[in-house]
Amino acid sequence: MHKMAARGKIIVCTIHQPSSEVFSMFGYLYLLSEGRLAFAGRREDATEFFAKQGYACPATHNPADYFLRVMAIVPDHADECRERSNIIADAFENT
């Protein structure tokens, strides 16, 4: 896919919890939660965006895992998780 993209092809795929190595190959991200767009843009900019929302990714973490954990809806804490997800999506919508 990387070679195809380098030749000018647009590649769209859905990958749940990519490894750090695979994540580093992404050019752009579209992060969704509860059907809302929480981030769209360059992979490098996602970490900064989440940090500005109060969710700085620790240097030793895979950003893909971290974003998934921040945006996940945990059944025992669904209301709190949905509120956090909506706050982040609202912040992205206002950027």
FIKOL-106395 format. One record per residue (C-alpha): residue in one letter; chain; x, y, z. Coordinates in steps of 0.05 Angstrom, whole numbers, plus 5000, padded with zeros to 4 digits. Example, Ala and Ser with C-alpha at 12.3 -4.5 7.8 and 13.67 -1.06 7.14 Angstrom:
2
SITE, rest, kette, xx, yy, zz
SITE, A, A, 5246, 4910, 5156
SITE, S, A, 5273, 4979, 5143
END
This chain:
95
SITE, rest, kette, xx, yy, zz
SITE, M, A, 5000, 5000, 5000
SITE, H, A, 5057, 5047, 5017
SITE, K, A, 5087, 5037, 4947
SITE, M, A, 5019, 5050, 4915
SITE, A, A, 5010, 5114, 4954
SITE, A, A, 5080, 5137, 4933
SITE, R, A, 5057, 5130, 4861
SITE, G, A, 5000, 5178, 4873
SITE, K, A, 4944, 5129, 4891
SITE, I, A, 4898, 5147, 4948
SITE, I, A, 4895, 5091, 4999
SITE, V, A, 4837, 5086, 5049
SITE, C, A, 4835, 5031, 5101
SITE, T, A, 4807, 5017, 5169
SITE, I, A, 4856, 4989, 5218
SITE, H, A, 4839, 4977, 5291
SITE, Q, A, 4899, 4984, 5338
SITE, P, A, 4957, 4985, 5288
SITE, S, A, 5026, 4969, 5314
SITE, S, A, 5074, 5027, 5323
SITE, E, A, 5110, 5007, 5260
SITE, V, A, 5046, 5007, 5218
SITE, F, A, 5021, 5071, 5251
SITE, S, A, 5085, 5107, 5232
SITE, M, A, 5070, 5093, 5158
SITE, F, A, 5004, 5131, 5160
SITE, G, A, 5002, 5199, 5127
SITE, Y, A, 4934, 5222, 5151
SITE, L, A, 4886, 5199, 5205
SITE, Y, A, 4811, 5202, 5213
SITE, L, A, 4792, 5183, 5284
SITE, L, A, 4719, 5170, 5299
SITE, S, A, 4682, 5159, 5364
SITE, E, A, 4608, 5146, 5370
SITE, G, A, 4601, 5165, 5297
SITE, R, A, 4633, 5233, 5307
SITE, L, A, 4698, 5258, 5278
SITE, A, A, 4747, 5267, 5334
SITE, F, A, 4808, 5283, 5291
SITE, A, A, 4825, 5288, 5217
SITE, G, A, 4893, 5308, 5193
SITE, R, A, 4966, 5291, 5190
SITE, R, A, 4988, 5235, 5236
SITE, E, A, 5041, 5280, 5266
SITE, D, A, 4989, 5331, 5285
SITE, A, A, 4944, 5283, 5323
SITE, T, A, 4990, 5278, 5384
SITE, E, A, 4992, 5354, 5390
SITE, F, A, 4917, 5360, 5382
SITE, F, A, 4903, 5309, 5437
SITE, A, A, 4955, 5342, 5482
SITE, K, A, 4919, 5409, 5475
SITE, Q, A, 4856, 5374, 5498
SITE, G, A, 4892, 5350, 5561
SITE, Y, A, 4909, 5280, 5535
SITE, A, A, 4984, 5282, 5522
SITE, C, A, 5009, 5215, 5496
SITE, P, A, 5066, 5189, 5538
SITE, A, A, 5131, 5185, 5499
SITE, T, A, 5136, 5110, 5511
SITE, H, A, 5066, 5094, 5485
SITE, N, A, 5042, 5075, 5415
SITE, P, A, 4999, 5136, 5396
SITE, A, A, 4948, 5091, 5362
SITE, D, A, 4937, 5051, 5426
SITE, Y, A, 4934, 5116, 5466
SITE, F, A, 4882, 5149, 5421
SITE, L, A, 4840, 5086, 5422
SITE, R, A, 4841, 5084, 5498
SITE, V, A, 4824, 5159, 5504
SITE, M, A, 4765, 5152, 5456
SITE, A, A, 4740, 5084, 5478
SITE, I, A, 4671, 5076, 5509
SITE, V, A, 4682, 5031, 5570
SITE, P, A, 4616, 4998, 5590
SITE, D, A, 4623, 5010, 5665
SITE, H, A, 4640, 5083, 5652
SITE, A, A, 4600, 5096, 5589
SITE, D, A, 4572, 5164, 5608
SITE, E, A, 4640, 5192, 5629
SITE, C, A, 4672, 5163, 5566
SITE, R, A, 4619, 5192, 5520
SITE, E, A, 4627, 5260, 5553
SITE, R, A, 4702, 5258, 5542
SITE, S, A, 4692, 5235, 5470
SITE, N, A, 4643, 5290, 5456
SITE, I, A, 4688, 5343, 5487
SITE, I, A, 4745, 5321, 5441
SITE, A, A, 4700, 5317, 5380
SITE, D, A, 4672, 5386, 5396
SITE, A, A, 4743, 5413, 5402
SITE, F, A, 4762, 5384, 5335
SITE, E, A, 4699, 5412, 5303
SITE, N, A, 4719, 5481, 5328
SITE, T, A, 4789, 5478, 5298
END
